[in-house]
């Protein structure tokens, strides 16, 4: 299991009011473990090859931040049905997309991996195809 985020990092992200409760909660540790596993699995599905060693650091600070933000989202969404709880008046309730889009951007998932080998292009064939499209049919010449 990877350890791209830790309970201490998540407690810092939650702010000073939630830090003490978060560090002693077994559910919080389950959120950290789940976020680490989901982030690792999603990157593997997207084609990244990351070491599964728990002592290995995150592939980058953006990946570590994505794992931390996903843990924060899991913690805030506990005991809720579709997002984290708010004191907002429900008459103006419009559901938001949550933070999954930001997590996906930070993890680099949800898009095609573009750093694979490029296939060589036959420039002569491309130029010949473009030249053949530029020629006008012989029937048009009588109108010019």
N, C-alpha and C positions, 0 to 999 in steps of 0.2 A: 504494500500500500504506500502510495506517495504521501508526502507531507508538505504540500505547497502552501498551506496556510496552517496557522496554529491558533489555539484558543486565545493566546495573548494578543495576536494581531487582530482577531475578530473583536475582542473586548475593546481594544483601542478604536476600532472602526465604529463600534456601537456608541462610544462616548462614555463620559465619566459616570453616568447614572446607571448603566447596565453592566458595567464591568464586573462587579463583585458577584452578582447573581449568575452571570454567565459562566464564570470560572469554576463554580461549584456544582453546576447543573449537569447531571448525566445526559440530559437531552441536548445540551449544548455540545458536549463531546461527540454525541451521535451526529449532530449537524456538521461539525468539522470533518468527521470521517466521511460522511456521505458526500459532502461537497468536494473533498479531495478525490474521491473515487469517481464521481460524475465528471469532474473536469478532466481527469486522466482518461476516462473512457471516451468522452466526446472528442478529445484531441486525437486519440488512437483511431477513432472512426473517421476523422477528417484526414487521416494520412500522415500524421506526425509520429515520429518515433522518439518517444521520451523514455528514459530509463525508469523502471518501476521501483528502483531502490528508494526506501524512505529517507535515506541520508543524502540523496542527491538533491541539489537545490532545484527550484522551479526553473524551467527553461528561460524565463525572463521575468522582469518585474511586472510586466503586463499580465502574464499568466498567474503570478502570485496574487495580484490585485483582483483578477477575475475570480479566483478561488475564494478569496476573502469576501468579495461582494456577494458571491453565491451563498456562502455560509450566513452572511448577514440577512439575506433574503429568506433563507430557510428558517432562521431564528425568529424573524419578525412575522412570518406567516404562520407560526404555530397557533393552533386553535382557531383558525379563520378558514373561510370557505374559498375565497378567490383572490386574496391579497392580504397585506397586513392591515391591522385594525387602525382606524383613524377616528377622530372626533368630529369629522366633517358632517354637516347636515346632509341627510340622505336625499333630500329633494333635489339637490344639484349633483347627485352622484353620477359620475361617468367613470366607468372602469378604465384604468390605465393599463398599459402593456406590461407593467412591472419592470424589473431590472434585467430580465433574461437577455434582451437585446444587447445591453451593455456588456454583460458577461460573455456573450458569444463574440463580440468584437474583441474583447481583451484576450480571450482564449484563441482567437484566430480560427474559429469554427463556423460552419454555416456557409462556407464559400469554397470554391474549388481551390485546391492547392496548385499554385502557379509556378513553383520553383522546380519543376521536373525538367528533364532534358528536352530541348527543342528539336524538332525535326527539320532537316535542311530543306530549303526551298530551291527549286530549279528556276532561277531567274529568267533564263531564256524561254522556258515554257510560259511563264507569266507574261513576259513581254509579247510573245507571239499571240497569246490569247487576247491581250488588250489591243493589239494591232488589228486583229481580225474583227473585233467589235467596232472599231473606228471606221472601217470601210463601209461605204454605202453600196447598196445593191445597184447593178447596172441600169435598172429601170428608172432610178432616180436621176441619172445623169442627163436624160433628155429634158428635164425640167429646169436644170441649172443654167 
